[in-house]
Amino acid sequence: MKLSFACGCHRPSKSKLHRETNDAPIEANPEELQAIRDQLAEIEQSLSRLWGETIWSRTPECIQIRAEAAELIDRHFDGIVDQWGESIAYIIHGHSKYDESGRKDNMVNSLIRFVDHLRDPDDVCTYVYLRRHCQEGMLARAKPSQFNVIHIALKQIILNHVKSTMTGPAMERVRDLMVAAIDERRLMVSQFYIESRERMLRESEEKYRNTIDHAPDPMYEIEPHTWVVMGLNAAALRLHQLETEHDHDHNKIEIIGKAVPDLVPEELRQSVIDSLETVLREGSAQTQEFPIGPFFFDVNSALITYGKKQFVQMILRDVTQRREMLDSLLKAERLAAAGTFAAGVAHEVNNPLASISSLVQSILTGETDPERRTMMHTILSQITRISSTLKDLVNFARPTTAQRKPVDVNGLIAETLRLITYNKRFSGIRVEPILAPDLRRAFADDNEIQQVLLNLLFNAADAAPAEGAVIKVITENQRPAQGVDKSRRVFIKVVDNGIGIPREHLERVFDPFFTTKPAGAGVGLGLSLCQRMILSNQGTIRVDSEVGRGTAVTITLGAAEETVRAQQAAEMAAS
């Protein structure tokens, strides 16, 4: 049977001059200490006005009362801890994550630091620990009400010890001081809780902002009804900068504060407004492949509510690459269809061509007139060219190796210009050959180069002005480069003074089925075929044009002697 004293203690506490805590030390930096002292000074001032300077202040009289209270707790230390532990076990029954021994160690250490602060108001170690625990320790995981209830229990236990061991005015002074001390502790921890929650809120907001700002997709916060942009992330800002660069707009505007419909071309504004109004009605909306400058985006918008406020969140997913891939697939399908169709056409056309060729050759055998024989040879060569053209169209999707050899480019041009004299398309057009007399021979397939020349001449004729049309065919030797590439090449230029090609179309002139001609005037295969044939001859082709001033197409081919030597060197190196 345990004996109990009047205060409820089962045994007297061991006499110690100073008790030592056994938990891990927490070091506070100067900023933390100053923040604690500032908060403590404010609370001390409030409690002093409430209780009076006799009970709560830094006067000698009050310091003496604090020492008496500390001494009382020291004398009953073990009993207070036992009773406090029983109260806590009752309060948090079934809700504690700590075992009884761990909880008791926490209470002992907490009470030691509380007594140290009673003796010396400048010893704020107890609040250093409480502040840190509110930020990241056990108090951070507890409710503020739990801390208050636990300290109300501590206050009542200590007051019972005061009433049981003291009488008269001394008891009343110590009693009031203990109430003020516990109130100070609760008020300080309330401040720590608020400070901790504010810090967590700031960190959460910073995390949210950083997540949004570093997202790869452009994101906008838009005010309902006015459609004004309230915020945007870094990806949206980069998109706006890229868009203005492509539009050559050096007067960049700020996006925040501008209405979203004002940031898109006029023809798209109504569709943007309709989409935003759909978001307000239905809560969300989607738009597929919305054009913004040179890019395409899937636009997902949603109405976001926070508190009593709302905003429209708009997220753009870049699908430009997907669209380009789909376009490439469509072109591939069209090319495959063209190849299938061309194979049938070639079969149907080649048979009558063979018959025509045989008839011309039979007539040619008995023909004695030189002029007529020349005309028949021309017919035969053109029949051969038609057959080759059909073959190239069939092989467009599966290119074959060109049959290259040294070619007299000037002679090939002269022959080509003789052929177009029979075409009414060149009626009224002056064709000027400007041929270099010392032009090197090119290493190429002469039939393919002639097809390229004919196609370029026909394009130039189609673009010719009504009056004063001139087409120049120019050849020259390229000078050896000053850098690493010292190979010699041959230039062929076809220059006209026609209507020209708009700048936005120049990058697409070599795309299959792309044409600037009106419907029925072309299918858009000419320049694509030209590029394929020039590339197969290891050459280059470039188009320069300006609307209203004409077009220049430049072809470069390797010189025959240079190319032959390069091939021989490569073969020797391989062997």
C-alpha positions as CSV (number, residue, x, y, z in Angstrom):
1,M,0.0,0.0,0.0
2,K,1.3,3.4,-1.1
3,L,1.3,6.3,1.4
4,S,0.0,9.6,0.0
5,F,0.9,13.0,1.2
6,A,-1.7,15.8,1.4
7,C,-0.6,17.1,-2.1
8,G,-1.1,13.6,-3.6
9,C,2.6,12.7,-3.9
10,H,3.5,9.0,-3.0
11,R,7.1,9.9,-2.3
12,P,9.3,13.0,-1.8
13,S,11.4,14.1,-4.7
14,K,15.1,13.7,-4.5
15,S,16.8,16.9,-3.5
16,K,18.8,18.4,-6.4
17,L,20.3,21.7,-6.9
18,H,19.6,21.5,-10.7
19,R,18.0,18.8,-12.7
20,E,19.4,17.9,-16.2
21,T,17.4,17.0,-19.3
22,N,18.3,13.9,-21.2
23,D,16.8,14.5,-24.7
24,A,18.7,15.6,-27.8
25,P,19.9,19.2,-27.6
26,I,18.4,21.8,-29.9
27,E,20.6,24.7,-30.9
28,A,18.8,27.9,-31.9
29,N,20.4,30.5,-34.2
30,P,20.4,34.2,-33.2
31,E,17.4,34.9,-35.5
32,E,15.3,32.2,-33.8
33,L,16.3,33.4,-30.3
34,Q,15.4,37.0,-31.2
35,A,12.1,36.0,-32.6
36,I,11.2,34.1,-29.4
37,R,12.3,36.9,-27.1
38,D,10.3,39.4,-29.1
39,Q,7.1,37.3,-28.8
40,L,7.8,36.6,-25.1
41,A,8.2,40.4,-24.4
42,E,4.9,41.1,-26.0
43,I,3.1,38.4,-24.0
44,E,4.8,39.4,-20.7
45,Q,3.6,43.0,-21.2
46,S,0.0,41.8,-21.8
47,L,0.0,39.5,-18.7
48,S,1.6,42.2,-16.6
49,R,-1.3,44.5,-17.4
50,L,-3.8,41.7,-16.6
51,W,-2.3,40.4,-13.4
52,G,-0.3,43.4,-12.2
53,E,3.4,43.8,-11.8
54,T,3.4,42.1,-8.5
55,I,2.4,38.8,-10.0
56,W,4.0,39.0,-13.5
57,S,6.9,41.2,-14.2
58,R,10.7,41.4,-14.0
59,T,10.7,43.3,-10.6
60,P,12.7,41.8,-7.7
61,E,9.5,41.0,-5.9
62,C,8.1,39.0,-8.8
63,I,11.4,37.2,-9.4
64,Q,11.3,36.1,-5.7
65,I,7.8,34.7,-6.2
66,R,9.0,32.9,-9.3
67,A,11.8,31.3,-7.3
68,E,9.3,30.1,-4.6
69,A,7.1,28.6,-7.3
70,A,10.2,26.9,-8.9
71,E,11.3,25.5,-5.5
72,L,7.8,24.1,-4.8
73,I,7.8,22.2,-8.1
74,D,11.3,20.9,-7.4
75,R,10.2,19.6,-4.0
76,H,7.2,17.8,-5.5
77,F,8.8,17.1,-8.9
78,D,8.3,13.3,-9.0
79,G,4.7,13.5,-7.7
80,I,3.8,16.2,-10.2
81,V,5.2,14.1,-13.1
82,D,3.3,11.0,-12.0
83,Q,0.0,12.8,-11.6
84,W,0.5,14.7,-14.9
85,G,1.3,11.4,-16.7
86,E,-2.0,9.8,-15.3
87,S,-4.0,12.9,-16.5
88,I,-2.4,12.7,-20.0
89,A,-3.0,9.0,-20.3
90,Y,-6.7,9.7,-19.5
91,I,-6.9,12.6,-21.9
92,I,-5.2,11.0,-24.9
93,H,-6.3,7.4,-24.3
94,G,-6.2,5.6,-27.6
95,H,-4.7,8.5,-29.5
96,S,-1.0,8.5,-28.4
97,K,1.8,7.4,-30.7
98,Y,4.3,7.3,-27.9
99,D,4.7,4.6,-25.3
100,E,4.4,5.4,-21.6
101,S,8.2,5.5,-20.9
102,G,8.8,7.8,-23.8
103,R,6.0,10.1,-22.8
104,K,7.3,10.3,-19.2
105,D,10.7,11.3,-20.5
106,N,9.2,14.1,-22.5
107,M,7.2,15.3,-19.5
108,V,10.3,15.3,-17.2
109,N,12.4,17.2,-19.7
110,S,9.6,19.7,-20.4
111,L,9.0,20.3,-16.7
112,I,12.7,20.8,-16.0
113,R,12.9,23.5,-18.7
114,F,9.7,25.1,-17.4
115,V,11.2,25.3,-13.9
116,D,14.4,26.8,-15.3
117,H,12.4,29.5,-17.0
118,L,10.5,30.2,-13.8
119,R,13.8,30.8,-12.0
120,D,15.3,32.9,-14.8
121,P,12.9,34.6,-17.3
122,D,15.8,35.1,-19.7
123,D,16.3,31.3,-19.9
124,V,14.1,30.7,-23.0
125,C,15.4,27.1,-23.6
126,T,11.9,25.8,-22.9
127,Y,10.5,27.9,-25.8
128,V,13.3,26.9,-28.2
129,Y,12.2,23.3,-27.8
130,L,8.5,24.1,-28.0
131,R,8.9,26.2,-31.1
132,R,11.0,23.5,-32.8
133,H,8.4,20.8,-31.8
134,C,5.6,22.9,-33.3
135,Q,7.5,23.1,-36.6
136,E,8.7,19.5,-37.0
137,G,8.3,17.5,-33.9
138,M,5.4,15.9,-31.9
139,L,3.5,19.1,-31.5
140,A,3.4,19.6,-35.3
141,R,1.3,16.4,-35.5
142,A,-1.0,17.3,-32.6
143,K,-3.9,19.6,-32.4
144,P,-3.5,22.9,-30.5
145,S,-6.4,21.9,-28.3
146,Q,-4.5,18.9,-27.1
147,F,-1.6,21.0,-26.0
148,N,-3.9,23.4,-24.1
149,V,-5.8,20.5,-22.4
150,I,-2.5,18.9,-21.3
151,H,-1.3,22.2,-19.8
152,I,-4.6,22.9,-18.1
153,A,-4.1,19.6,-16.4
154,L,-0.5,20.6,-15.4
155,K,-1.8,23.9,-14.0
156,Q,-4.5,22.2,-11.9
157,I,-2.0,19.6,-10.6
158,I,0.6,22.3,-9.6
159,L,-2.2,24.5,-8.0
160,N,-3.3,21.5,-5.9
161,H,0.3,21.2,-4.6
162,V,0.3,25.0,-3.9
163,K,-3.0,24.8,-1.9
164,S,-1.8,21.7,0.0
165,T,1.5,23.0,1.1
166,M,1.1,26.8,1.4
167,T,-1.4,29.2,3.2
168,G,-2.2,32.8,3.4
169,P,-1.0,35.6,1.1
170,A,2.1,33.6,0.0
171,M,-0.1,30.8,-1.3
172,E,-2.2,33.3,-3.2
173,R,0.8,35.0,-4.8
174,V,2.4,31.7,-5.9
175,R,-1.0,30.4,-7.1
176,D,-1.6,33.5,-9.3
177,L,1.9,33.4,-10.6
178,M,1.6,29.7,-11.6
179,V,-1.6,30.5,-13.5
180,A,0.1,33.4,-15.3
181,A,3.2,31.2,-16.1
182,I,1.0,28.4,-17.7
183,D,-1.0,31.1,-19.6
184,E,2.3,32.5,-20.9
185,R,3.3,29.0,-22.1
186,R,0.0,28.4,-23.8
187,L,0.0,31.8,-25.5
188,M,3.6,31.3,-26.7
189,V,2.8,27.9,-28.2
190,S,-0.3,29.3,-29.9
191,Q,2.0,31.8,-31.6
192,F,4.3,29.0,-32.5
193,Y,1.4,27.0,-34.0
194,I,0.3,30.0,-36.1
195,E,3.9,30.7,-37.2
196,S,4.4,27.0,-38.1
197,R,1.1,26.8,-40.0
198,E,1.9,30.0,-41.9
199,R,5.4,28.6,-42.8
200,M,3.8,25.4,-44.0
201,L,1.3,27.4,-46.0
202,R,4.0,29.4,-47.6
203,E,6.0,26.3,-48.4
204,S,2.9,24.6,-49.9
205,E,2.2,27.7,-52.0
206,E,5.8,27.8,-53.1
207,K,5.7,24.2,-54.0
208,Y,2.5,24.7,-55.9
209,R,3.9,27.8,-57.7
210,N,7.2,26.0,-58.6
211,T,5.3,23.0,-59.8
212,I,3.1,25.2,-62.1
213,D,6.0,27.4,-63.2
214,H,8.2,24.5,-64.1
215,A,5.5,22.5,-65.9
216,P,6.4,21.9,-69.6
217,D,2.9,22.9,-70.8
218,P,1.9,26.6,-71.0
219,M,-0.6,27.4,-68.3
220,Y,-2.8,30.5,-67.7
221,E,-5.0,31.7,-64.9
222,I,-7.9,33.7,-66.4
223,E,-10.5,35.9,-64.7
224,P,-14.1,34.8,-65.5
225,H,-16.2,37.0,-67.7
226,T,-13.5,39.6,-68.4
227,W,-11.1,36.9,-69.7
228,V,-8.1,38.9,-68.3
229,V,-4.9,36.9,-67.7
230,M,-4.2,37.0,-64.0
231,G,-1.2,34.7,-64.1
232,L,0.9,32.4,-66.3
233,N,3.9,30.0,-66.0
234,A,7.3,30.2,-67.6
235,A,6.3,27.9,-70.4
236,A,3.5,30.3,-71.4
237,L,5.9,33.2,-71.3
238,R,8.4,31.4,-73.6
239,L,5.5,30.5,-76.0
240,H,4.6,34.2,-76.2
241,Q,8.2,35.2,-76.8
242,L,8.6,32.5,-79.6
243,E,5.3,33.7,-81.2
244,T,6.3,37.3,-81.3
245,E,9.7,36.3,-82.8
246,H,8.0,34.4,-85.6
247,D,5.7,37.3,-86.2
248,H,8.7,39.7,-86.4
249,D,7.0,41.8,-83.7
250,H,9.6,43.6,-81.7
251,N,7.0,45.6,-79.7
252,K,6.3,42.8,-77.2
253,I,3.3,43.3,-75.0
254,E,2.8,42.1,-71.4
255,I,0.4,39.2,-71.1
256,I,-0.8,39.7,-67.5
257,G,-3.6,42.2,-67.5
258,K,-4.5,41.5,-71.2
259,A,-7.7,39.8,-72.3
260,V,-7.1,36.3,-73.8
261,P,-9.1,37.1,-77.0
262,D,-6.8,40.0,-77.7
263,L,-3.8,37.7,-77.7
264,V,-5.0,35.7,-80.7
265,P,-5.6,36.7,-84.4
266,E,-8.9,38.4,-85.0
267,E,-10.4,35.5,-86.9
268,L,-9.9,33.2,-83.9
269,R,-11.2,35.5,-81.2
270,Q,-14.8,34.4,-81.3
271,S,-13.9,30.7,-81.1
272,V,-11.8,31.5,-78.0
273,I,-14.6,33.4,-76.4
274,D,-17.1,30.6,-77.1
275,S,-14.7,28.0,-75.5
276,L,-14.3,30.2,-72.4
277,E,-18.0,30.6,-72.0
278,T,-18.5,26.9,-72.3
279,V,-16.1,26.5,-69.3
280,L,-18.3,28.8,-67.2
281,R,-21.4,26.8,-68.2
282,E,-20.1,23.3,-68.1
283,G,-17.0,23.5,-65.9
284,S,-14.5,22.5,-68.6
285,A,-13.9,22.6,-72.3
286,Q,-11.4,21.1,-74.9
287,T,-10.1,22.4,-78.2
288,Q,-8.1,20.3,-80.5
289,E,-5.1,21.6,-82.5
290,F,-5.6,25.3,-81.9
291,P,-3.1,27.3,-84.0
292,I,-0.8,29.8,-82.1
293,G,1.8,31.2,-84.4
294,P,3.7,28.4,-86.1
295,F,2.5,25.9,-83.4
296,F,-0.6,23.8,-82.7
297,F,-2.0,23.0,-79.2
298,D,-4.7,20.9,-77.6
299,V,-6.3,23.3,-75.2
300,N,-7.8,22.0,-71.9
301,S,-9.7,24.6,-69.8
302,A,-11.4,24.1,-66.4
303,L,-13.2,26.3,-63.9
304,I,-11.2,26.3,-60.6
305,T,-12.9,27.3,-57.3
306,Y,-10.9,28.4,-54.2
307,G,-12.8,29.8,-51.3
308,K,-15.5,32.1,-52.7
309,K,-13.4,32.9,-55.8
310,Q,-13.0,31.3,-59.2
311,F,-10.7,31.4,-62.1
312,V,-10.4,29.6,-65.5
313,Q,-7.3,27.4,-65.7
314,M,-6.1,26.9,-69.3
315,I,-3.5,24.3,-70.2
316,L,-1.9,24.1,-73.6
317,R,-0.4,20.8,-74.8
318,D,2.0,21.2,-77.8
319,V,0.8,18.8,-80.6
320,T,2.8,20.4,-83.4
321,Q,5.0,17.3,-83.7
322,R,2.0,15.0,-83.7
323,R,0.3,17.1,-86.4
324,E,3.5,17.1,-88.5
325,M,3.7,13.3,-88.1
326,L,0.1,12.9,-89.3
327,D,0.8,15.2,-92.2
328,S,3.8,13.0,-93.1
329,L,1.6,9.9,-92.9
330,L,-1.0,11.5,-95.1
331,K,1.6,12.5,-97.6
332,A,3.0,9.0,-97.5
333,E,-0.4,7.6,-98.2
334,R,-1.0,10.0,-101.1
335,L,2.4,9.1,-102.5
336,A,1.6,5.4,-102.2
337,A,-1.7,6.0,-104.0
338,A,0.1,8.1,-106.6
339,G,2.6,5.2,-107.1
340,T,-0.2,2.7,-107.5
341,F,-2.0,4.9,-109.9
342,A,1.2,5.8,-111.8
343,A,2.0,2.1,-112.3
344,G,-1.4,1.6,-114.0
345,V,-1.0,4.7,-116.1
346,A,2.5,3.7,-117.1
347,H,1.4,0.3,-118.2
348,E,-1.4,1.8,-120.3
349,V,0.7,4.5,-121.8
350,N,3.9,2.5,-122.5
351,N,2.1,0.1,-124.8
352,P,0.9,2.7,-127.3
353,L,4.2,4.6,-127.0
354,A,6.0,1.4,-128.0
355,S,3.8,1.1,-131.0
356,I,4.4,4.8,-132.0
357,S,8.1,4.3,-131.6
358,S,8.1,1.3,-133.8
359,L,6.0,3.1,-136.5
360,V,8.4,6.1,-136.4
361,Q,11.4,3.9,-136.7
362,S,9.9,2.0,-139.7
363,I,9.1,5.4,-141.5
364,L,12.6,6.6,-140.6
365,T,14.2,3.7,-142.4
366,G,12.9,4.8,-145.8
367,E,13.1,8.6,-145.2
368,T,15.7,10.5,-147.2
369,D,14.8,14.1,-146.4
370,P,17.4,15.2,-143.8
371,E,15.1,17.7,-142.1
372,R,12.3,15.1,-141.8
373,R,14.8,12.6,-140.4
374,T,15.9,15.1,-137.8
375,M,12.3,15.7,-136.8
376,M,11.7,11.9,-136.5
377,H,14.8,11.5,-134.3
378,T,13.5,14.2,-132.1
379,I,10.1,12.4,-131.9
380,L,11.9,9.2,-130.9
381,S,14.0,11.0,-128.2
382,Q,10.9,12.5,-126.8
383,I,9.1,9.1,-126.7
384,T,12.1,7.8,-124.8
385,R,11.8,10.8,-122.4
386,I,8.1,10.2,-121.8
387,S,8.8,6.5,-121.0
388,S,11.6,7.6,-118.5
389,T,9.3,10.2,-116.9
390,L,6.6,7.6,-116.4
391,K,9.2,5.3,-114.9
392,D,10.4,8.0,-112.5
393,L,6.8,8.7,-111.4
394,V,6.4,5.0,-110.6
395,N,9.7,4.9,-108.7
396,F,9.0,8.2,-106.9
397,A,8.3,6.4,-103.6
398,R,11.2,3.9,-104.2
399,P,14.0,5.9,-105.8
400,T,16.6,4.0,-107.8
401,T,20.3,4.9,-108.3
402,A,20.8,7.4,-111.2
403,Q,22.9,6.3,-114.1
404,R,25.5,9.1,-113.9
405,K,28.2,10.0,-116.4
406,P,30.1,13.1,-117.5
407,V,27.5,15.4,-119.1
408,D,27.9,18.5,-121.4
409,V,25.5,20.7,-119.5
410,N,25.6,23.5,-122.1
411,G,24.8,21.0,-124.8
412,L,22.0,19.6,-122.7
413,I,20.5,23.1,-122.1
414,A,20.7,23.9,-125.9
415,E,18.8,20.7,-126.7
416,T,16.2,21.4,-124.0
417,L,15.6,25.0,-125.3
418,R,15.1,23.6,-128.8
419,L,12.4,21.3,-127.4
420,I,10.4,24.0,-125.7
421,T,10.3,26.1,-129.0
422,Y,7.5,23.7,-130.0
423,N,5.4,24.5,-126.9
424,K,2.8,27.3,-127.1
425,R,3.4,28.0,-123.4
426,F,6.5,29.9,-124.3
427,S,4.8,32.1,-126.9
428,G,5.8,35.8,-126.2
429,I,8.5,34.8,-123.7
430,R,12.1,35.7,-124.4
431,V,14.4,32.8,-123.3
432,E,18.0,33.9,-122.9
433,P,20.7,31.3,-122.5
434,I,23.8,32.7,-120.7
435,L,26.2,29.8,-120.9
436,A,29.8,29.8,-119.7
437,P,32.1,28.8,-122.6
438,D,34.6,27.0,-120.4
439,L,31.9,25.2,-118.3
440,R,33.2,21.9,-116.8
441,R,31.3,18.7,-117.5
442,A,29.0,17.7,-114.7
443,F,28.8,14.1,-113.4
444,A,25.1,13.4,-113.5
445,D,22.3,11.5,-115.2
446,D,21.6,13.6,-118.4
447,N,18.0,12.4,-118.7
448,E,17.1,13.4,-115.2
449,I,18.9,16.8,-115.4
450,Q,16.9,17.5,-118.7
451,Q,13.7,16.6,-116.9
452,V,14.6,19.0,-114.1
453,L,15.3,21.8,-116.6
454,L,12.1,21.3,-118.5
455,N,10.1,21.4,-115.2
456,L,11.8,24.6,-114.1
457,L,11.3,26.2,-117.5
458,F,7.6,25.3,-117.5
459,N,7.2,26.7,-114.0
460,A,8.9,29.9,-115.1
461,A,6.6,30.2,-118.1
462,D,3.5,29.7,-115.9
463,A,4.6,32.5,-113.6
464,A,5.6,34.9,-116.5
465,P,4.0,38.3,-116.6
466,A,1.6,39.2,-119.5
467,E,4.2,41.5,-121.1
468,G,8.0,41.6,-121.1
469,A,8.5,38.1,-119.8
470,V,12.1,36.9,-119.7
471,I,13.6,33.6,-118.6
472,K,17.3,33.3,-118.3
473,V,19.2,30.0,-118.2
474,I,22.7,30.6,-116.7
475,T,25.7,28.3,-116.3
476,E,29.0,29.0,-114.6
477,N,31.8,27.3,-112.8
478,Q,31.8,27.5,-109.0
479,R,35.0,28.9,-107.6
480,P,36.8,26.6,-105.2
481,A,35.9,27.2,-101.6
482,Q,38.4,28.9,-99.2
483,G,37.7,26.5,-96.4
484,V,37.9,22.7,-96.1
485,D,35.7,22.0,-99.1
486,K,37.9,22.8,-102.2
487,S,35.9,20.6,-104.7
488,R,34.7,22.2,-108.0
489,R,31.1,22.4,-108.9
490,V,28.9,23.5,-111.8
491,F,26.1,26.1,-111.4
492,I,22.8,26.0,-113.3
493,K,20.4,28.9,-112.7
494,V,16.9,29.4,-114.1
495,V,15.8,33.0,-113.4
496,D,12.5,34.5,-114.3
497,N,10.8,37.9,-113.8
498,G,7.4,36.5,-112.9
499,I,5.0,36.8,-110.0
500,G,7.3,35.3,-107.4
501,I,6.5,33.0,-104.4
502,P,5.3,34.4,-101.0
503,R,7.9,34.1,-98.3
504,E,5.7,31.8,-96.1
505,H,5.5,29.3,-99.0
506,L,9.3,29.1,-99.7
507,E,9.9,26.4,-97.1
508,R,7.2,24.1,-98.6
509,V,7.9,24.4,-102.3
510,F,9.6,20.9,-102.3
511,D,6.8,19.2,-100.3
512,P,4.9,16.6,-102.4
513,F,1.5,17.9,-103.6
514,F,2.1,21.4,-102.4
515,T,1.4,24.0,-105.1
516,T,0.6,27.7,-105.4
517,K,-1.0,27.2,-108.8
518,P,-4.8,27.3,-109.0
519,A,-6.9,24.1,-108.9
520,G,-6.4,22.1,-112.1
521,A,-3.1,23.8,-113.0
522,G,-0.8,21.4,-111.2
523,V,-0.7,18.7,-108.5
524,G,2.4,19.8,-106.7
525,L,4.8,17.0,-107.7
526,G,7.1,19.0,-110.1
527,L,9.6,20.5,-107.6
528,S,9.4,17.5,-105.4
529,L,10.5,15.3,-108.3
530,C,13.2,17.9,-109.2
531,Q,14.6,17.8,-105.7
532,R,14.7,14.0,-105.6
533,M,16.5,13.8,-108.9
534,I,19.0,16.5,-108.0
535,L,19.7,14.9,-104.6
536,S,20.1,11.5,-106.3
537,N,22.8,13.1,-108.5
538,Q,24.5,14.3,-105.3
539,G,23.7,17.9,-106.1
540,T,21.7,20.7,-104.4
541,I,18.8,22.8,-105.4
542,R,17.7,26.1,-103.9
543,V,14.8,28.5,-104.6
544,D,15.0,32.2,-104.0
545,S,12.0,34.4,-104.7
546,E,10.4,37.7,-104.0
547,V,6.7,38.5,-104.8
548,G,6.4,40.7,-107.9
549,R,10.1,40.4,-108.8
550,G,10.5,36.8,-109.9
551,T,12.2,33.6,-108.9
552,A,15.7,32.1,-109.2
553,V,16.3,28.4,-108.9
554,T,20.0,27.4,-108.4
555,I,21.3,23.9,-109.0
556,T,24.8,22.8,-108.2
557,L,26.3,19.6,-109.5
558,G,29.7,18.0,-109.0
559,A,32.2,18.5,-111.8
560,A,32.9,15.2,-113.6
561,E,36.7,15.0,-113.1
562,E,36.4,16.0,-109.4
563,T,33.6,13.4,-108.8
564,V,35.4,10.6,-110.6
565,R,38.6,11.2,-108.6
566,A,36.6,11.2,-105.4
567,Q,34.9,8.0,-106.2
568,Q,38.2,6.3,-107.2
569,A,39.8,7.5,-103.9
570,A,36.8,6.1,-101.9
571,E,37.0,2.7,-103.7
572,M,40.8,2.5,-103.0
573,A,40.2,3.4,-99.3
574,A,37.5,0.7,-99.1
575,S,39.7,-2.0,-100.7
